Amino acid sequence: MCIRDRYSVDTPIDGLTGLLSEALQTELLKQVDEQVSIHIKYQGYIDRQQDEIEKLKRHEDTALPENLDYASMQGLSNELKQKLLDARPENLSRASRLPGMTPAAISLILVYLKKSKSGIRKTDPSDNKESIESIESKKSEAVRRAS
């Protein structure tokens, strides 16, 4: 039976107190139980997302070089690459505000920047071939000198 069926708008509030408190208690307990379950299930994801947000906040003023080669960044969608090339944002904060930009894409840009600063950039496979050939020739030369 519905509360509306038992009571009218003119029913004094004291008549509803007992019924509402039981119904509210039951509903509140259900809601609390549901929220606790959700919190327990997703806490790891929530913590990870919070860490990601804090990391992005720390790096939002990170400058993006004008000549940054977005086209060569692996993992970025072609759409985002084009948006970045068109907008040429001056820092990560502005890049994060581009339509369609995701936290994952900002993280990829950060990783790319760190690799390029430390000199650990992926090279073209043909560059690797030349490097291997030059190493082998140096090795051969060293062997000849030793003999």
Secondary structure as GFF3:
##gff-version 3
##sequence-region A 1 147
A	DSSP	alpha_helix	3	6	.	.	.	ID=ss1
A	DSSP	alpha_helix	13	59	.	.	.	ID=ss2
A	DSSP	three_ten_helix	70	72	.	.	.	ID=ss3
A	DSSP	alpha_helix	78	87	.	.	.	ID=ss4
A	DSSP	alpha_helix	92	96	.	.	.	ID=ss5
A	DSSP	alpha_helix	103	118	.	.	.	ID=ss6
A	DSSP	alpha_helix	125	146	.	.	.	ID=ss7
###
